[in-house]
Amino acid sequence: MRQRWSADRANAWYRSLTWPVGCNFIPSTAINQLEMWQEETFDPETIERELGWAAGLGMNTARVFLHDLAWQSGPERFKDRVGRYLDIARGRGIRTILVLFDDCWYPDPKAGPQPAPRPGLHNSGWVQSPGARAAADPAQRGRLEEYVRDVAGSFAGDDRVLMWDLYNELGNFFLPVLSLPWYRRIPKLAAALTAFLLLPPPTLPLFRDALSWIRDVGPSQPVTAAVWIANARLNREIIESSDIVTFHNYKHAGNLAAQIGELKKHGRPLLCTEYLARNAGSRFETCLPVLKNENVGCCSWGLVSGKTQTIYSWADRGGGREPAVWYHDIFRKDGTPFDAGEAAFIRRITDAGLRA
């Protein structure tokens, strides 16, 4: 197995980049990763239009989630679609972080037509990859190994790919429960789930295997996974497995600055691959200056309000009208920003106005 990059190699790689700034991207016409990538619903026209809006803000990076079931349905055609997406993104001056696995939201993904959004619910149809049961099933290991080796191997030297994000929010199985408004009002339940989240996650063996598989492939791009919860043992393993230190922060700018200070002790480049929760105090106007001043790359959550419905918060329980303050996302489907002043601020801090 090839080794983790040295800190010198990682820092030299990062110095070669323009400040990476962008968003987590899924087209507004897709409810989840499967709908984005399946042949019947792949939507290059919307992808091109919406990435154009991102580029207009000065964004040069997109973080995009893949799905093993979309690959399984036809590996070569799936990779053709990934290549077409990468061409579109490169044409807009955007390089992509590709995410291979994900523990978040609903645990039983199925290929084929995806459900319609449930009105007012944040990520009402987002699915895990490969899903908790598949991750624990020894009979699935060969398929998952082939997925990682095939996809990473096919794009291992591709400069359209900025980085490989091996596993999103390892162990975060409880978002549907943690987002419920009554969750914190039941102390025993809250304590039990919090304690469970501090245990080694049941998908940790898959993470370790996937790390071995992608190291064997030896991509020219760095490999990472993000720290997302205050689980010291898990975070240590994730960071020690990563070439570049990545993290998620949905809190106010002071908390973000403190986390950056702690993570800089590892002596490696930093990228915040998820932030922006306006109602929780994570905002462009307060957080982007911290990220830029500290030379930390960043991807906010969401771009265009669409079928993922992430303008609603994790705690919104459905049926409501459009919130006065969007939780995530930047644009409406017609390309107008939720907040024109905020969009102008993003363009200023990325120097997009100077390049126009």
N, C-alpha and C positions, 0 to 999 in steps of 0.2 A: 504493500500500500504506500502511495506517495505521501509525503509528510505535509503537515501544515506549513504555510508560507512563513518565512522568517519575518520578524518585525521590520527589518530593513527592506525586504522585498515589498511588503505591504505598504510601507510608507512611501517608497519610491513610486509604486503604482498610483497611489493617491495623489502625489505631487504632479503626476502627469495629466491630471484631470482638471477641467474647469469645475468650479464648485458644483457638485451634483445637487440639483434642486428639482423637485417635481411632485408627482402624486401617485397614489395607488389607483390604477386604471382598470375599469371594466366599462364597456359601452353601455349607454343608457337603455339599450334594447335587451340586455341580458340580466336575468335575476341572479345568476351564479356563474361559476367557472364553466360548468357543463354547457350552459346555454351560450356562453361566449365562444366555446371551442368546437362544439359539435357541428358536423358538416351542414345540417339542415338549418342551423340558426347562426352560423358564422356570418358576421355583418361588416365586411370591410369598408363599405361606404360610410357607415356611422363611425367606425374606428378612425378613418381618415379625417372626417369632419371634426370629431371631438378632440383628437390629438392636435389638430390645427389650432383649436382654441387654447390648449395647454401651451403649445409653442408660442402663441401670441402673448402669453403671460411671462415668457422667458424661461419656461420649464424645459429642461434638457434630459430628464430622467423619468421613467415610468416603472412602477413595480406592478407586475402582472402575475396572476395566479393561474397555473396550469391545472389539469386534472387527469389522474391516471385512467379513469374510465373513458374519457374522450380519446386518449391515446389507444386504449385497448380496442376500441371500436374500429380502428383502422390506422395503425401506426404511421404508415407512409403518408397517407392523406392528412393526418393530424399534423405531422411535421411540415408538410407543405403549407398548411394554414398558419402555423407558427412562423414559418419563413415569410409568408405574405404579410403577416402583422409586423414582423421586424423590418421589412422593407418600408412599409408605411411609416413606422415610427422613425426610422433613419431619415426618410424623406422630409420629416418635420424637425430634424436635428435632435431626436430623442433616442437615447440608449435605454435598454430595458433590463431590469432585475427580474429574473424568472424564478417563481416560487414553485417548488415541486410537490410538497405535501403541506397539509393544513389540518389542525385539530379543532378549528373553530366552527361553531354553529351546529348544524343538524347532522346526525351521525350515520345516516343510512342512504348514501347517494345512489341514485339509479340512473343509468343511461336512458336516453329517449326524451320525450317531451317533458319539460320542467313545469312545475306548478305556477299558476298566476300569483302575483303578489297579493298578500293579505293587506288590505288598505290600512295605512298608518303604522305598519310594523317595520321596524328597522331590520334589514336583512332577513326577511321572512322566508326566503328560499335558499340562502347560502348553505353549502354543504361541505362537510369534511372531505379530505382526500388523504388516504383511501377510505376513511371511516373507521371507527373504533373496532368493529368486529373484524374487518379485513386486516387491520394492522396487527391484530392478535392471532390471526389464523395462519398456522404454519403452511397450509396449502396455498396461501396467496403469496408467499415470499418470493417464489420464482418469478411470478408475473411482475411484482413490484420491482424486483431487481432488474428485470429486462427493461421496464419502463425508465428507470433512472439511467441505466447504462446507455439505452438507445437515445433518449432525448439529450442527455448531457454530452454523449459522444458525438451526436450529430451537429451540435452547436458549440463544441468545445473550443474551437479556434475562431469563433465568429465575433468580430468586433462590434456587431450590433448588440450583443449581450454584454451588459456591464458587469453582472455578478450573478451567481447562483445563490438563491435563498432556499436552503435545503428543507426547512420545516417551519411553518408559521405557527407561533404561539403553542409550542409543545406542551401538551397537557391541559390546554384550555377547553375542556369539554363542557363547561357549565355556563357559557354565555346565555343560553335561553333561560336558565334559572336565575343567574346572577342579575339579569336585567329586570326581573319582575319587581314591581314596586313593593310587594309584601315581603320580599326576601329578607331585608335587614330588620323587619319587624318581628321575625321569628329567630330569637338569638341562638337557640340550639341548632337550628338548621344552618344559620350563617356560620356559626363556629365549626360545625361539622364539615361544611363544604370548604371553608378556608383551610382547615387542617388537612383535608384531602389534597388540596392544591399544593400543599407544601411537601407532599410525598413524591417520590420518584414517579413520574407519569407512566401509565401502562404502555404508552407508545414509545418510551425511551429505547427499547430494543430495536424498533424499526429505525429510529433516528440514528442509532449507532451503526446499524447495517447500511443504511443509505449513505452515511458518511464514508464508510469503507468503499462502497460501490463507486461513488463519485470521485473519491481520491484515486481509485484504480484507473478511472477514465483519464484523470489528470488534465482538467480543462485549463486553458490559459487565463481564464477569469478567476477571481477569488470566489471562495465558498464561505457562506455565513449562515447563521440562524440568529434570530433576535432574542435578547432577554426581554421579558415582558412582565414578570411578577417577582416579588421579593422572596424568592426561594434560592438561598445562597448556594446550596449544593448543586441544584440544577443549573443556575446561572454560571457557576464556575465551569461545569462541564461544557455548556454551550459556548462560552467564550474561548475555552481552551481547544475547542474543535473548529473555531472560526478563524479565517485569515484576516477578516475585517470585523471589527466589533460593531454590531447593529443592535438597536434597541427600540422600544416603543414607549411613548410618553404622551398621555392625554391630559396632563395636568398643567398648571399655570407656569409661567416663564421662570419663576424662581425655583420651582421644583425641577424643571428641565435643566436649568443651569447647574443645579446641585448634582443631578445625575450625570451630566457631562463631566463635571469635575471628578467624580468617582471613577467613571469609565476611562478617562484619560490616563489613569494610573497604569493601565495595561500597555501603554506605549504603542498603540495601533490606531489607524484611522477609525473614525466614528461616522456612522450614518444612522440617523433616526428614521427608520423605515415606516413608522406610523406616528402621526400626531394630528391635531386639529379636532377639537371637541369644544365648539364655541361656548356652549352653556356651562362647561366645566372649567372655563378659563384658558383653554388652549386655543389661541387665536393667531392668525398670521401676523397681525400688527405687533404682538408682544413676543411671539416665539421665533419668528423668522430672523429678527435682528440678533437674537442670542445665537441661533444656529450659524448665521453668516459670520458673526464676529469670532466665534469659536472654530470656524472652518469645519463645521460638521455637516455632512450631506443630509438631505432630508426629503421625505415623501409624505405629503399630507394625505389624509384619507379622502378619497373620492374626487371626482371631477364634475360630472354632469348628473343632475338629479334624474333618476330613472327607476328602473324596476327593482333595484336593491333598496330603495327608499331610505337611504342613509341620511336624508335631511332630518329624519326623526331620531330622537335619542334612543339609547339602549333601553330606557325605562318607559318609553311611550308604548301603550298597550293597544294601539290600533283604533281605527275609525275616526281619528281626529283630522281637523283641517290642517292645512300647511302651517307649520310652526312659524311664529314671528321671527325667531332666530333659528336658522338651520344648524343642525348638529355638525354634519359634514357637508362636503360637496361645494362647488363654486358656481357652476353655470346651470341655467335652465336649459331645456331641450332646444330652445331657439337660439342659444348662444349668448343670451343676455346674462350678466352675472347677478347672483343673489344680492350682492352689495357692490355697486360700482366703485365706491371709494376703496373698498378692500382690494378689488382687482387692480386698481391703479397703484395701490401700495405694493402689491406683488410685482408689478411691472417695474416699479422704481427700484426695488431691492434686488431684483435680478438683472437690472440694467437693460431690460427689454426695450424701454423707450429710447435708449441711446443707440440701440442696434437697428431700430425700425427705419 
